[in-house]
Amino acid sequence: MELKLLEQDGVMILLVEGRVDTITATELEKKMSQLWSINSVQLVLDCAGMEYLCSSGLRVILTAHKQVTANEGRFVLRNITPEVRSVLDMTGISRIISIE
């Protein structure tokens, strides 16, 4: 998995490439935790290059959503692949988190 952080018009965009599995989910959590504690952060997780999402990755996404909204920010998933979308729909997360 590769992560790339961009800032665009005050919005933090984290691009995810590859597989988010039990090993790489820890790396994703570490990177996102640096961002989710910022008050009123606008955080976008761009999943266009995400090939796979495991339960550990789902936990990281839910934690990020909870932390960002608790700090009066906004958390969005963007460019979801069909494979990842099916996981989000099956678990009900797509009804909780904003998806663009």
C-alpha positions, 0 to 999 in steps of 0.5 A: 500500500502507498499513501500520498497526502495532498492539501487542496484549498484547505482540504487534506486528501489522503490518496490510498493505492493498493491493498488495505489489509491487516498489516497495512491498516496499521500504517493507514491508521498511523498516517490518519491519526496525524490528521484526525486530531486537527480541529475542523479538519476537512479530510478526504480519503481518496480510494480510487487506487484501493484494491482491497479493504479488510476488517482492520481497514474498516475499523480505521475508517470508522475511527477516523470518521468518529475522531474527525466529526468529534473535532467538528471536522468533515470526513469523506470517502471519495472515488470508491471502487466497486469492490470496496463499495460492496464491502462498505455496503455489506457492513452498513458503513456506506450509510454512516460515512459520506461518500462522493 
